[in-house]
Every structure is written in C-alpha cells, then in structure tokens.
Amino acid sequence: MILNFHNAIMTKDNRNKLILADGVRSMEHVLVIDGEMSILESVKQALEKNYRVSLFSSENQVMEYLQLYRPDLILISAKLPGTKDFEVFERIKRCSDIREIPVIVITNQGDSASQKKAIMLGADDFVTKPLDAEVLRNRLKIQMELRFYRNDKSYTERFQDAISVSFAELVEFRDETTGGHLKNTTVYFRILLEAVMRQEKYKDAIEPEDVKDILRSVPLHDIGKIGINDDILRKSSVLNDNEYESMKKHTMLGKQAFEKIITQTGETRWLTLAMNMAYCHHEHWDGTGYPNGLRGEEIPLYVRVLTIADVYDALTSWRSYKEPYSHEKAMEIILKGKGTLFDPNLVDLFIEINEHFKQALLNKKQSAGNCEAF
C-alpha cells in the first residue's frame, strides 16, 4: 500500500496526477520502499524537512508509481515482504528508463554479504539498520550532488572544455617552438572528421554522441610533452637519435597522466578518448610507428584522422629548423605517406577535400597577420 505522499494531494477525480503544495515542486523527491513501518517513519522524520518523500511498503504499488513518476533517488530495503532478497531492486534496474536513478539499499547491520551484493547489482550506496538520521541525510546529499553533476551536461561540458583548454595552453607554454599547433590541429581535425562521418564506409564507426568528446580531446594529444626536458622540447635544431628517443616518451607520459585521472575520478568516454589520442597519435598505418607499433585498423579511426591533421599542421607551420611548407607541398608529402604512415582511405578523402584545408591554412595566416598589425 501507499503509506504517505509528503506535501502531496491525490485527488479523487484524478488519481494519476500528483498535485503538489506551493513551492514543493522544486524539492528533490525521494522514494522510500521498506516493509517495516518503523523504518518508513524514521526515514520520513529524517528527510521531510529537506525532501519530498514518498513511502511505499509493497512491490506492486512501487512499480505502478514508477511508470508515472521519476523520483530523484530511491531508498529501498534489500528484503521486502513476499519477495526474494533484492528482487524489487533488480526489477527497477532492469527498467531502462529508470535504471539511472540513484539507489541506496537498506541492509541489516553486519550483513556484509548483502552490502557487497547491493554494490555488485548496481546500488550507488547502502545504509544499515538501525538507521542513523545524520548518516542517512549525508548519504542522500552526496548522491543528489553526484546526480546533479551527471545530469547537468552543460556544467560538465563547460568543465571539460575548461580543463582541455587549460591543459593545452600549459603544453604550448612549455613548447614554444610549436605555438598554435594544438588549436590549428583541432581545426584541421574537425574538417577531416566531418568528411569522414559523411562517408557510408564510416557511418557506424564513430558514435555521433562521441563527436563533442573527440573534438574536446584533440588539443590534449601532446599533454605528455609537459614531462619532456626543456633542452629537448625547446631545441632549435633537429633532434639527434638520443633526444628523439626521449621525445617519443611523451606518448607514454600522456597515457599515464590520463590513467591517473581515471583512477581518481572514474572512467568516462571523454577521458578514454583523450588518453587514446595522447598514446597513439604517432602510430603508423604500416606498424612502424610508436609506442606499440599498432598496424592498420588496430589504430582507432579518430586517431588516424588526428595523425593526418597533426602532420599537416606541422608541415605548414614554421619551426626553428624549417620554413613552413605550402599547402601543395604538404599535400604531396601526405600523399607519399599513403598506406605507410597514413590510412590510405583517409588520405584519399584528404585529397578530395584538400581545398578546405587550404582555406583553413589561409585563414590561419590572415589571422596571424592581423595580430602582427597590432
């Protein structure tokens, strides 16, 4: 049975519509499921000042309710009368449209087996009987905050963009010889990636929802250079063999940096993409690249796109040991690397859309000229 809707009225004429008192609609909503009246009452007393609380004691009423309403968090007992342990919890997790709601499981004190099972089944946390009001409020607060940051994509994306730009600028501060490289490479990468995604051959190779994270990851591909010695990183002439071997370590250092972040914060698609770019962007189509000698399609598609964009910018930019090559010369060099350094299909596509690269290069030069005028 439904025991209580806190600050809510179920009208006689419209039992499927929840009418909230003034100002309550904005309160976070906690759904509590437990077969013990004492537990339900204690939860109500602990939470009702800060949350809208709905209390249930039966499985069927809960599942019917969840077809209509989406609470912000579910607090559920591992065992409900007339059901097997975790049966209702597992039913909730099987529903694709509600499985992302945070769940805290109520277990008996000292029941470590149930606590471990709760986490293994996908619970976000657990609390133990007898319930401590302060502990309960704290656990809910943490899960509500995590839910907010997961759901607030605009905040998350702004945060990721800020991290990406800040780290990229840090790399360029260290490596003054390649000024603007990360920004330029991102422009060229976007041009080629958009062309790739229009191809029937690659229509299922890159998920559309990954594109933002991929573009956000491009400026971080050289993050490992932060760990390279200044004498090598800022050398004004071509590196010797020993120096080149040291420079090659920036791919491993980049991978290690992202691994540490992932270990501390958890794996996300963005971090994985950024790590792969940092680690693999010097791999070659024919297996002669570094650090692992990956070959062909062992190299992720978005990394193969990055390799062409990366090299194009390096060729058309000034370096202390060389003048910038023309667009035509860069295109010729990339064409020579078809099937060895670069994915042959992507080289063909690059040649096909090369005028877009040429225009982007011209825009870059004009922008640099305008800056010099000031």
ZIBEL-V264528 format. One record per residue. N is the residue number from 0. RES is the residue in three letters. PHI is phi in degrees with one decimal (none if undefined). OMEGA is omega as a letter, one per 30 degrees, with the letter a starting at -180 (NA if undefined). NEAR is the number of other ideal C-beta (glycine too) atoms within 12 Angstrom. Layout:
BEGIN
n:N res:RES phi:PHI omega:OMEGA near:NEAR
n:N res:RES phi:PHI omega:OMEGA near:NEAR
END
This chain:
BEGIN
n:0 res:MET phi:none omega:l near:18
n:1 res:ILE phi:-83.9 omega:a near:24
n:2 res:LEU phi:-88.9 omega:a near:26
n:3 res:ASN phi:-167.0 omega:l near:26
n:4 res:PHE phi:-112.4 omega:a near:31
n:5 res:HIS phi:-71.6 omega:l near:32
n:6 res:ASN phi:55.4 omega:a near:25
n:7 res:ALA phi:-132.5 omega:l near:25
n:8 res:ILE phi:-125.9 omega:l near:18
n:9 res:MET phi:-98.6 omega:a near:19
n:10 res:THR phi:-73.3 omega:a near:13
n:11 res:LYS phi:-67.7 omega:a near:8
n:12 res:ASP phi:-84.6 omega:a near:9
n:13 res:ASN phi:-144.5 omega:a near:11
n:14 res:ARG phi:-74.3 omega:l near:16
n:15 res:ASN phi:-90.4 omega:a near:13
n:16 res:LYS phi:-107.9 omega:l near:15
n:17 res:LEU phi:-91.8 omega:a near:25
n:18 res:ILE phi:-103.0 omega:a near:18
n:19 res:LEU phi:-97.0 omega:l near:21
n:20 res:ALA phi:-66.2 omega:a near:15
n:21 res:ASP phi:-56.1 omega:l near:10
n:22 res:GLY phi:83.5 omega:a near:9
n:23 res:VAL phi:-84.6 omega:a near:22
n:24 res:ARG phi:-57.0 omega:a near:14
n:25 res:SER phi:-82.2 omega:a near:13
n:26 res:MET phi:-71.2 omega:l near:24
n:27 res:GLU phi:-69.8 omega:a near:29
n:28 res:HIS phi:-109.0 omega:l near:36
n:29 res:VAL phi:-112.5 omega:l near:41
n:30 res:LEU phi:-100.0 omega:a near:42
n:31 res:VAL phi:-115.8 omega:a near:47
n:32 res:ILE phi:-127.8 omega:l near:46
n:33 res:ASP phi:-159.0 omega:a near:37
n:34 res:GLY phi:-84.5 omega:a near:27
n:35 res:GLU phi:-101.4 omega:l near:23
n:36 res:MET phi:-59.2 omega:a near:18
n:37 res:SER phi:-64.2 omega:l near:17
n:38 res:ILE phi:-67.4 omega:a near:33
n:39 res:LEU phi:-61.2 omega:a near:35
n:40 res:GLU phi:-66.3 omega:a near:21
n:41 res:SER phi:-66.5 omega:l near:27
n:42 res:VAL phi:-65.5 omega:l near:43
n:43 res:LYS phi:-57.7 omega:a near:31
n:44 res:GLN phi:-64.4 omega:a near:22
n:45 res:ALA phi:-73.5 omega:a near:30
n:46 res:LEU phi:-112.4 omega:a near:38
n:47 res:GLU phi:-65.7 omega:l near:27
n:48 res:LYS phi:-73.3 omega:a near:14
n:49 res:ASN phi:-115.0 omega:a near:25
n:50 res:TYR phi:-136.1 omega:l near:32
n:51 res:ARG phi:-84.8 omega:a near:31
n:52 res:VAL phi:-117.2 omega:l near:38
n:53 res:SER phi:-114.2 omega:a near:41
n:54 res:LEU phi:-111.2 omega:l near:41
n:55 res:PHE phi:-135.1 omega:l near:39
n:56 res:SER phi:-121.4 omega:a near:30
n:57 res:SER phi:-127.4 omega:a near:23
n:58 res:GLU phi:-65.1 omega:a near:29
n:59 res:ASN phi:-61.8 omega:l near:20
n:60 res:GLN phi:-62.8 omega:l near:23
n:61 res:VAL phi:-63.3 omega:a near:37
n:62 res:MET phi:-65.4 omega:l near:26
n:63 res:GLU phi:-64.8 omega:a near:16
n:64 res:TYR phi:-62.7 omega:a near:32
n:65 res:LEU phi:-70.1 omega:l near:30
n:66 res:GLN phi:-73.2 omega:a near:15
n:67 res:LEU phi:-108.9 omega:a near:20
n:68 res:TYR phi:-128.2 omega:a near:29
n:69 res:ARG phi:-122.0 omega:l near:24
n:70 res:PRO phi:-68.9 omega:l near:38
n:71 res:ASP phi:-84.1 omega:l near:34
n:72 res:LEU phi:-158.1 omega:l near:42
n:73 res:ILE phi:-117.3 omega:l near:45
n:74 res:LEU phi:-111.2 omega:a near:47
n:75 res:ILE phi:-135.3 omega:l near:48
n:76 res:SER phi:-74.9 omega:l near:43
n:77 res:ALA phi:-64.1 omega:a near:37
n:78 res:LYS phi:-129.7 omega:l near:28
n:79 res:LEU phi:-117.2 omega:a near:33
n:80 res:PRO phi:-55.8 omega:l near:20
n:81 res:GLY phi:78.8 omega:l near:12
n:82 res:THR phi:-131.2 omega:l near:23
n:83 res:LYS phi:-77.9 omega:l near:15
n:84 res:ASP phi:-54.4 omega:l near:23
n:85 res:PHE phi:66.5 omega:a near:34
n:86 res:GLU phi:-61.6 omega:a near:23
n:87 res:VAL phi:-69.7 omega:l near:37
n:88 res:PHE phi:-57.6 omega:a near:42
n:89 res:GLU phi:-66.6 omega:l near:26
n:90 res:ARG phi:-63.1 omega:l near:24
n:91 res:ILE phi:-62.7 omega:a near:37
n:92 res:LYS phi:-69.0 omega:l near:27
n:93 res:ARG phi:-80.5 omega:a near:17
n:94 res:CYS phi:-85.7 omega:a near:20
n:95 res:SER phi:-60.3 omega:a near:9
n:96 res:ASP phi:-85.0 omega:l near:14
n:97 res:ILE phi:-127.2 omega:a near:26
n:98 res:ARG phi:-67.3 omega:a near:21
n:99 res:GLU phi:-83.7 omega:l near:21
n:100 res:ILE phi:-67.0 omega:l near:33
n:101 res:PRO phi:-59.3 omega:a near:37
n:102 res:VAL phi:-127.4 omega:l near:42
n:103 res:ILE phi:-113.3 omega:a near:45
n:104 res:VAL phi:-98.9 omega:l near:43
n:105 res:ILE phi:-93.8 omega:l near:42
n:106 res:THR phi:-124.9 omega:l near:33
n:107 res:ASN phi:-77.6 omega:l near:23
n:108 res:GLN phi:-60.7 omega:l near:16
n:109 res:GLY phi:83.9 omega:l near:11
n:110 res:ASP phi:-86.4 omega:a near:21
n:111 res:SER phi:-65.0 omega:l near:14
n:112 res:ALA phi:-63.4 omega:l near:16
n:113 res:SER phi:-67.4 omega:l near:27
n:114 res:GLN phi:-64.8 omega:l near:25
n:115 res:LYS phi:-65.6 omega:a near:16
n:116 res:LYS phi:-64.2 omega:l near:22
n:117 res:ALA phi:-57.7 omega:a near:32
n:118 res:ILE phi:-66.3 omega:a near:21
n:119 res:MET phi:-63.0 omega:a near:16
n:120 res:LEU phi:-80.6 omega:l near:26
n:121 res:GLY phi:110.8 omega:l near:24
n:122 res:ALA phi:-67.0 omega:l near:34
n:123 res:ASP phi:-83.7 omega:l near:30
n:124 res:ASP phi:-170.1 omega:l near:30
n:125 res:PHE phi:-142.7 omega:l near:36
n:126 res:VAL phi:-129.1 omega:a near:40
n:127 res:THR phi:-115.8 omega:l near:25
n:128 res:LYS phi:-82.0 omega:f near:27
n:129 res:PRO phi:-68.8 omega:a near:19
n:130 res:LEU phi:-71.2 omega:l near:33
n:131 res:ASP phi:-99.2 omega:a near:17
n:132 res:ALA phi:-57.8 omega:a near:21
n:133 res:GLU phi:-67.6 omega:l near:13
n:134 res:VAL phi:-62.2 omega:a near:22
n:135 res:LEU phi:-60.3 omega:a near:34
n:136 res:ARG phi:-61.8 omega:a near:29
n:137 res:ASN phi:-66.7 omega:l near:19
n:138 res:ARG phi:-63.4 omega:l near:32
n:139 res:LEU phi:-65.6 omega:a near:37
n:140 res:LYS phi:-59.4 omega:l near:25
n:141 res:ILE phi:-61.9 omega:a near:20
n:142 res:GLN phi:-66.9 omega:l near:32
n:143 res:MET phi:-65.0 omega:l near:30
n:144 res:GLU phi:-65.9 omega:l near:20
n:145 res:LEU phi:-62.2 omega:l near:23
n:146 res:ARG phi:-61.7 omega:l near:27
n:147 res:PHE phi:-60.3 omega:a near:19
n:148 res:TYR phi:-70.1 omega:l near:22
n:149 res:ARG phi:-68.0 omega:a near:19
n:150 res:ASN phi:-83.8 omega:a near:18
n:151 res:ASP phi:-83.2 omega:a near:14
n:152 res:LYS phi:-63.4 omega:a near:17
n:153 res:SER phi:-63.3 omega:l near:13
n:154 res:TYR phi:-65.6 omega:a near:15
n:155 res:THR phi:-61.0 omega:a near:23
n:156 res:GLU phi:-67.9 omega:l near:19
n:157 res:ARG phi:-63.3 omega:l near:16
n:158 res:PHE phi:-64.1 omega:l near:19
n:159 res:GLN phi:-63.6 omega:l near:31
n:160 res:ASP phi:-61.6 omega:a near:24
n:161 res:ALA phi:-63.3 omega:l near:16
n:162 res:ILE phi:-63.0 omega:a near:27
n:163 res:SER phi:-60.6 omega:a near:34
n:164 res:VAL phi:-65.0 omega:a near:21
n:165 res:SER phi:-63.5 omega:l near:18
n:166 res:PHE phi:-66.1 omega:l near:33
n:167 res:ALA phi:-63.4 omega:l near:36
n:168 res:GLU phi:-65.4 omega:l near:23
n:169 res:LEU phi:-63.5 omega:l near:22
n:170 res:VAL phi:-62.0 omega:a near:36
n:171 res:GLU phi:-69.6 omega:l near:28
n:172 res:PHE phi:-63.9 omega:l near:19
n:173 res:ARG phi:-72.4 omega:a near:26
n:174 res:ASP phi:-106.3 omega:a near:31
n:175 res:GLU phi:-68.8 omega:a near:19
n:176 res:THR phi:-73.9 omega:a near:30
n:177 res:THR phi:-122.0 omega:a near:29
n:178 res:GLY phi:-52.4 omega:l near:24
n:179 res:GLY phi:79.4 omega:a near:31
n:180 res:HIS phi:-61.1 omega:a near:35
n:181 res:LEU phi:-67.6 omega:l near:40
n:182 res:LYS phi:-66.2 omega:a near:29
n:183 res:ASN phi:-62.4 omega:a near:36
n:184 res:THR phi:-60.6 omega:l near:42
n:185 res:THR phi:-63.5 omega:l near:34
n:186 res:VAL phi:-62.5 omega:a near:31
n:187 res:TYR phi:-66.2 omega:l near:44
n:188 res:PHE phi:-60.8 omega:a near:41
n:189 res:ARG phi:-60.8 omega:a near:29
n:190 res:ILE phi:-59.8 omega:a near:34
n:191 res:LEU phi:-72.1 omega:l near:46
n:192 res:LEU phi:-61.8 omega:l near:38
n:193 res:GLU phi:-62.2 omega:l near:23
n:194 res:ALA phi:-66.9 omega:l near:28
n:195 res:VAL phi:-60.6 omega:a near:33
n:196 res:MET phi:-72.5 omega:l near:26
n:197 res:ARG phi:-86.1 omega:a near:16
n:198 res:GLN phi:-84.8 omega:l near:22
n:199 res:GLU phi:-57.5 omega:a near:10
n:200 res:LYS phi:-59.5 omega:a near:18
n:201 res:TYR phi:-111.8 omega:a near:25
n:202 res:LYS phi:-60.5 omega:a near:13
n:203 res:ASP phi:-108.5 omega:a near:12
n:204 res:ALA phi:-80.1 omega:a near:24
n:205 res:ILE phi:-128.4 omega:l near:28
n:206 res:GLU phi:-70.0 omega:a near:17
n:207 res:PRO phi:-54.1 omega:a near:15
n:208 res:GLU phi:-71.4 omega:l near:12
n:209 res:ASP phi:-86.1 omega:a near:25
n:210 res:VAL phi:-60.5 omega:l near:24
n:211 res:LYS phi:-59.6 omega:a near:25
n:212 res:ASP phi:-67.1 omega:l near:30
n:213 res:ILE phi:-63.4 omega:a near:40
n:214 res:LEU phi:-63.5 omega:l near:35
n:215 res:ARG phi:-69.0 omega:a near:34
n:216 res:SER phi:-84.5 omega:a near:45
n:217 res:VAL phi:-54.8 omega:a near:44
n:218 res:PRO phi:-64.2 omega:a near:40
n:219 res:LEU phi:-98.2 omega:a near:45
n:220 res:HIS phi:-66.9 omega:l near:45
n:221 res:ASP phi:-104.4 omega:a near:43
n:222 res:ILE phi:-57.5 omega:a near:42
n:223 res:GLY phi:-65.9 omega:l near:37
n:224 res:LYS phi:-65.8 omega:l near:38
n:225 res:ILE phi:-58.5 omega:a near:26
n:226 res:GLY phi:-91.8 omega:a near:26
n:227 res:ILE phi:-92.1 omega:a near:30
n:228 res:ASN phi:-58.0 omega:a near:20
n:229 res:ASP phi:-58.3 omega:a near:17
n:230 res:ASP phi:-60.8 omega:l near:15
n:231 res:ILE phi:-86.6 omega:a near:26
n:232 res:LEU phi:-63.5 omega:a near:29
n:233 res:ARG phi:-108.0 omega:l near:24
n:234 res:LYS phi:-62.8 omega:a near:24
n:235 res:SER phi:-92.1 omega:l near:15
n:236 res:SER phi:-135.2 omega:a near:14
n:237 res:VAL phi:-63.2 omega:a near:15
n:238 res:LEU phi:-70.9 omega:l near:23
n:239 res:ASN phi:-81.4 omega:a near:13
n:240 res:ASP phi:-59.5 omega:a near:10
n:241 res:ASN phi:-65.4 omega:l near:14
n:242 res:GLU phi:-65.8 omega:l near:20
n:243 res:TYR phi:-63.9 omega:l near:17
n:244 res:GLU phi:-63.0 omega:l near:16
n:245 res:SER phi:-68.0 omega:l near:24
n:246 res:MET phi:-61.8 omega:a near:32
n:247 res:LYS phi:-60.8 omega:a near:26
n:248 res:LYS phi:-68.1 omega:a near:27
n:249 res:HIS phi:-64.4 omega:l near:34
n:250 res:THR phi:-69.1 omega:l near:34
n:251 res:MET phi:-67.8 omega:l near:27
n:252 res:LEU phi:-64.2 omega:l near:28
n:253 res:GLY phi:-63.8 omega:l near:36
n:254 res:LYS phi:-60.2 omega:a near:31
n:255 res:GLN phi:-63.5 omega:l near:22
n:256 res:ALA phi:-62.3 omega:a near:31
n:257 res:PHE phi:-71.7 omega:l near:33
n:258 res:GLU phi:-60.6 omega:l near:23
n:259 res:LYS phi:-66.1 omega:l near:15
n:260 res:ILE phi:-63.8 omega:a near:25
n:261 res:ILE phi:-63.9 omega:l near:21
n:262 res:THR phi:-61.6 omega:a near:13
n:263 res:GLN phi:-81.8 omega:a near:12
n:264 res:THR phi:-115.1 omega:a near:18
n:265 res:GLY phi:97.4 omega:a near:14
n:266 res:GLU phi:-78.3 omega:l near:16
n:267 res:THR phi:-127.8 omega:a near:25
n:268 res:ARG phi:-61.2 omega:a near:24
n:269 res:TRP phi:-60.4 omega:a near:34
n:270 res:LEU phi:-64.7 omega:l near:32
n:271 res:THR phi:-65.2 omega:l near:25
n:272 res:LEU phi:-61.8 omega:a near:37
n:273 res:ALA phi:-63.0 omega:l near:43
n:274 res:MET phi:-63.5 omega:l near:35
n:275 res:ASN phi:-63.1 omega:l near:36
n:276 res:MET phi:-65.2 omega:a near:46
n:277 res:ALA phi:-63.3 omega:a near:44
n:278 res:TYR phi:-83.4 omega:a near:38
n:279 res:CYS phi:-111.9 omega:a near:37
n:280 res:HIS phi:-73.7 omega:l near:46
n:281 res:HIS phi:-111.7 omega:l near:36
n:282 res:GLU phi:-77.5 omega:a near:35
n:283 res:HIS phi:-113.7 omega:a near:30
n:284 res:TRP phi:-55.5 omega:a near:31
n:285 res:ASP phi:-89.7 omega:l near:20
n:286 res:GLY phi:88.2 omega:a near:18
n:287 res:THR phi:-93.1 omega:a near:18
n:288 res:GLY phi:-84.0 omega:a near:30
n:289 res:TYR phi:-135.6 omega:g near:22
n:290 res:PRO phi:-91.9 omega:a near:24
n:291 res:ASN phi:-115.9 omega:a near:21
n:292 res:GLY phi:62.8 omega:l near:17
n:293 res:LEU phi:-62.6 omega:a near:27
n:294 res:ARG phi:-128.5 omega:l near:19
n:295 res:GLY phi:54.5 omega:a near:23
n:296 res:GLU phi:-77.5 omega:l near:19
n:297 res:GLU phi:-64.0 omega:l near:20
n:298 res:ILE phi:-83.7 omega:a near:33
n:299 res:PRO phi:-54.7 omega:a near:28
n:300 res:LEU phi:-56.0 omega:a near:35
n:301 res:TYR phi:-64.9 omega:l near:39
n:302 res:VAL phi:-74.0 omega:l near:40
n:303 res:ARG phi:-64.1 omega:l near:43
n:304 res:VAL phi:-65.9 omega:l near:45
n:305 res:LEU phi:-59.4 omega:a near:44
n:306 res:THR phi:-58.1 omega:l near:39
n:307 res:ILE phi:-68.0 omega:l near:47
n:308 res:ALA phi:-62.2 omega:a near:47
n:309 res:ASP phi:-62.6 omega:a near:39
n:310 res:VAL phi:-68.3 omega:l near:37
n:311 res:TYR phi:-59.1 omega:l near:46
n:312 res:ASP phi:-66.2 omega:l near:40
n:313 res:ALA phi:-60.8 omega:a near:30
n:314 res:LEU phi:-70.5 omega:a near:34
n:315 res:THR phi:-92.7 omega:a near:37
n:316 res:SER phi:-108.8 omega:l near:32
n:317 res:TRP phi:-72.7 omega:l near:23
n:318 res:ARG phi:-130.7 omega:a near:25
n:319 res:SER phi:-60.8 omega:a near:19
n:320 res:TYR phi:-106.2 omega:l near:16
n:321 res:LYS phi:-161.4 omega:l near:16
n:322 res:GLU phi:-82.7 omega:l near:12
n:323 res:PRO phi:-67.7 omega:l near:23
n:324 res:TYR phi:-80.9 omega:l near:22
n:325 res:SER phi:-70.8 omega:l near:20
n:326 res:HIS phi:-58.1 omega:a near:29
n:327 res:GLU phi:-63.6 omega:l near:18
n:328 res:LYS phi:-67.3 omega:l near:19
n:329 res:ALA phi:-62.2 omega:l near:31
n:330 res:MET phi:-63.0 omega:l near:30
n:331 res:GLU phi:-62.7 omega:a near:19
n:332 res:ILE phi:-67.0 omega:l near:24
n:333 res:ILE phi:-64.5 omega:l near:39
n:334 res:LEU phi:-62.2 omega:l near:26
n:335 res:LYS phi:-65.7 omega:l near:18
n:336 res:GLY phi:-87.2 omega:l near:28
n:337 res:LYS phi:-61.4 omega:l near:24
n:338 res:GLY phi:84.2 omega:l near:21
n:339 res:THR phi:-113.1 omega:l near:21
n:340 res:LEU phi:-79.9 omega:a near:30
n:341 res:PHE phi:-121.9 omega:l near:38
n:342 res:ASP phi:-57.9 omega:a near:38
n:343 res:PRO phi:-58.8 omega:l near:23
n:344 res:ASN phi:-65.6 omega:l near:27
n:345 res:LEU phi:-71.9 omega:l near:41
n:346 res:VAL phi:-63.8 omega:l near:31
n:347 res:ASP phi:-58.4 omega:l near:22
n:348 res:LEU phi:-68.0 omega:l near:31
n:349 res:PHE phi:-59.0 omega:l near:39
n:350 res:ILE phi:-63.4 omega:a near:28
n:351 res:GLU phi:-62.8 omega:a near:20
n:352 res:ILE phi:-108.8 omega:a near:28
n:353 res:ASN phi:-58.8 omega:l near:29
n:354 res:GLU phi:-62.1 omega:l near:17
n:355 res:HIS phi:-68.6 omega:l near:26
n:356 res:PHE phi:-64.9 omega:a near:37
n:357 res:LYS phi:-61.0 omega:l near:24
n:358 res:GLN phi:-66.6 omega:l near:17
n:359 res:ALA phi:-64.3 omega:l near:30
n:360 res:LEU phi:-65.0 omega:l near:33
n:361 res:LEU phi:-63.4 omega:l near:18
n:362 res:ASN phi:-60.8 omega:l near:19
n:363 res:LYS phi:-61.9 omega:a near:30
n:364 res:LYS phi:-66.5 omega:l near:22
n:365 res:GLN phi:-65.0 omega:l near:14
n:366 res:SER phi:-63.2 omega:l near:18
n:367 res:ALA phi:-64.5 omega:l near:21
n:368 res:GLY phi:-66.6 omega:l near:12
n:369 res:ASN phi:-64.1 omega:l near:11
n:370 res:CYS phi:-66.0 omega:a near:12
n:371 res:GLU phi:-64.7 omega:a near:9
n:372 res:ALA phi:-64.7 omega:l near:8
n:373 res:PHE phi:-92.3 omega:NA near:7
END
